[in-house]
C-alpha cells in the first residue's frame, strides 16, 4: 500500500469529520473567491467605462453622483446645465474634445442617452446591424438592450420618464431603431443612444411650429436647445488637470468631477465592506486549519497502535510522518477544490442576477491572479495543521505502544 492509499483509507474511516473540515475550509476559500472575482471585475468595469474621460461637467451637487449618472449611468443626474455653458467649454484652449449628454428617460430600465456620434467613438463602438442615428427620434441600441428587448431594425420603442420602467411613457414620441451596436464590454452595451435634439423635443425644450398649419416649415425648423445634463471632457494637455477643474468649480452653476478620483473613492468605500467579509473568510480558513489539526491529533492517538505495527512491518519514521502530512494535504486540496467551485458558481449566479436587474455585469467563468495566492495559503494551512500530528507520528515509541496493548 502506498501513502496515498493509506491516507485515503484513514479519511474514509472518519468520513463525517473529514467532510466537516473540508466544508469549513471550502466556505472560507469560496467566500474569498467571490470577493476576488467581484472586486476585480468591478474595478475593471469602472476603468473601462471611464476610459478616455478626463472630466465630467454638470450641475452642482454630489461629484460622485455626477460620475455615477453620467459615466456609469446607474444613478439619477444632479440636474441640468445651460447649453450656453456647455458650448463655452468647446472653445476652451485647455479642452481637446467635449461630448454632450442629455438624460432623463429610459427604455425597459435601460438609460436613453441623447448625445453625439463622438460618444460612440469614445468607446470604439461599431454598428453590428444598421447604422448610427442621423436625425431626431432615431435610436441605436446597445447589445444588451437589443438582446433583452428582442427588437429589430425598423421597430419602434417608447421611452419612459425617469430610470425605472414604471415612469410615464412618452407614447406620442416613439423612437425608430436604426442600428444595434456590437458588444464592446463597456457601458455602451446597456444604453439606448439617440440625438440630443430627441431628448429636448420630448421634454418640451424645443420650439415647434404647428404641424397642421406649418407642415413644410416644420420640416426645416430646428429645435431650440436649452439644456444638457452633463458634458464629458478630454484634456488637451496635462496642465488642464491642474487648472480646469478649479476654473469650472468657481462658476456658480457648474461642477467638475474627475472619474478617476471619484471611482477610486467609490472603490475605497466598497473596499471597506469587502475587506470586512474577507477578514471573516480568513478566520474561517484558520478555523478550518485548527479543526484539521484537532482531527488529526485525536485520530493519531486513536491509531497509535496501527502506526506502531507499521513500524514493526518495516515502515520508516519518515514514511509515518509523510502519511499524516499527505492526509492533511488531501483534506486541504479537497477544501480548496470545493471553495473554488463554490466561489465561481456563486459569482456566476450573482452575475446572472445583476444582469437580469441591469446592473454591473459579473461572471464566474474567469480566473483572477489572487486565486493562486489563495490556493497556496489554504494548502499551507492544511500542511501546517498536519505538521504537529505528523511529528508526533514520527516520534512514535514502538515498544511503549505495543507494551500498552
C-alpha positions, 0 to 999 in steps of 0.5 A, spaced: 500 500 500 502 506 498 501 513 502 496 515 498 492 509 499 493 509 506 491 516 507 485 515 503 483 509 507 484 513 514 479 519 511 474 514 509 474 511 516 472 518 519 468 520 513 463 525 517 469 529 520 473 529 514 467 532 510 466 537 516 473 540 515 473 540 508 466 544 508 469 549 513 475 550 509 471 550 502 466 556 505 472 560 507 476 559 500 469 560 496 467 566 500 474 569 498 473 567 491 467 571 490 470 577 493 476 576 488 472 575 482 467 581 484 472 586 486 476 585 480 471 585 475 468 591 478 474 595 478 475 593 471 468 595 469 469 602 472 476 603 468 473 601 462 467 605 462 471 611 464 476 610 459 478 616 455 474 621 460 478 626 463 472 630 466 465 630 467 461 637 467 454 638 470 450 641 475 452 642 482 451 637 487 454 630 489 461 629 484 460 622 485 453 622 483 455 626 477 460 620 475 455 615 477 449 618 472 453 620 467 459 615 466 456 609 469 449 611 468 446 607 474 444 613 478 439 619 477 443 626 474 444 632 479 440 636 474 441 640 468 446 645 465 445 651 460 447 649 453 450 656 453 455 653 458 456 647 455 458 650 448 463 655 452 467 649 454 468 647 446 472 653 445 476 652 451 484 652 449 485 647 455 479 642 452 481 637 446 474 634 445 467 635 449 461 630 448 454 632 450 449 628 454 442 629 455 438 624 460 432 623 463 428 617 460 429 610 459 427 604 455 425 597 459 430 600 465 435 601 460 438 609 460 436 613 453 442 617 452 441 623 447 448 625 445 453 625 439 456 620 434 463 622 438 460 618 444 460 612 440 467 613 438 469 614 445 468 607 446 470 604 439 463 602 438 461 599 431 454 598 428 453 590 428 446 591 424 444 598 421 447 604 422 448 610 427 442 615 428 442 621 423 436 625 425 431 626 431 427 620 434 432 615 431 435 610 436 441 605 436 441 600 441 446 597 445 447 589 445 444 588 451 438 592 450 437 589 443 438 582 446 433 583 452 428 587 448 428 582 442 427 588 437 429 589 430 431 594 425 425 598 423 421 597 430 419 602 434 420 603 442 417 608 447 421 611 452 419 612 459 420 618 464 425 617 469 430 610 470 425 605 472 420 602 467 414 604 471 415 612 469 410 615 464 411 613 457 412 618 452 407 614 447 406 620 442 414 620 441 416 613 439 423 612 437 425 608 430 431 603 431 436 604 426 442 600 428 444 595 434 451 596 436 456 590 437 458 588 444 464 592 446 464 590 454 463 597 456 457 601 458 455 602 451 452 595 451 446 597 456 444 604 453 439 606 448 443 612 444 439 617 440 440 625 438 440 630 443 435 634 439 430 627 441 431 628 448 429 636 448 423 635 443 420 630 448 421 634 454 418 640 451 425 644 450 424 645 443 420 650 439 415 647 434 411 650 429 404 647 428 404 641 424 397 642 421 398 649 419 406 649 418 407 642 415 413 644 410 416 649 415 416 644 420 420 640 416 426 645 416 425 648 423 430 646 428 429 645 435 431 650 440 436 647 445 436 649 452 439 644 456 444 638 457 445 634 463 452 633 463 458 634 458 464 629 458 471 632 457 478 630 454 484 634 456 488 637 451 494 637 455 496 635 462 496 642 465 488 642 464 488 637 470 491 642 474 487 648 472 480 646 469 477 643 474 478 649 479 476 654 473 469 650 472 468 649 480 468 657 481 462 658 476 456 658 480 452 653 476 457 648 474 461 642 477 467 638 475 468 631 477 474 627 475 472 619 474 478 617 476 478 620 483 471 619 484 471 611 482 477 610 486 473 613 492 467 609 490 472 603 490 475 605 497 468 605 500 466 598 497 473 596 499 471 597 506 465 592 506 469 587 502 475 587 506 470 586 512 467 579 509 474 577 507 477 578 514 471 573 516 473 568 510 480 568 513 478 566 520 474 561 517 480 558 513 484 558 520 478 555 523 478 550 518 486 549 519 485 548 527 479 543 526 484 539 521 489 539 526 484 537 532 482 531 527 488 529 526 491 529 533 485 525 536 485 520 530 493 519 531 492 517 538 486 513 536 491 509 531 497 509 535 497 502 535 496 501 527 502 506 526 506 502 531 505 495 527 507 499 521 513 500 524 514 493 526 512 491 518 518 495 516 515 502 515 520 508 516 519 514 521 519 518 515 514 514 511 509 515 518 510 522 518 509 523 510 502 519 511 499 524 516 502 530 512 499 527 505 492 526 509 492 533 511 494 535 504 488 531 501 483 534 506 486 541 504 486 540 496 479 537 497 477 544 501 480 548 496 477 544 490 470 545 493 471 553 495 473 554 488 467 551 485 463 554 490 466 561 489 465 561 481 458 558 481 456 563 486 459 569 482 456 566 476 449 566 479 450 573 482 452 575 475 446 572 472 442 576 477 445 583 476 444 582 469 437 580 469 436 587 474 441 591 469 446 592 473 454 591 473 455 585 469 459 579 473 461 572 471 464 566 474 467 563 468 474 567 469 480 566 473 483 572 477 491 572 479 489 572 487 486 565 486 493 562 486 495 566 492 489 563 495 490 556 493 497 556 496 495 559 503 489 554 504 494 548 502 499 551 507 494 551 512 492 544 511 500 542 511 501 546 517 495 543 521 498 536 519 505 538 521 504 537 529 500 530 528 505 528 523 511 529 528 508 526 533 507 520 528 514 520 527 516 520 534 512 514 535 515 509 541 514 502 538 515 498 544 511 503 549 505 502 544 505 495 543 507 494 551 500 498 552 496 493 548 
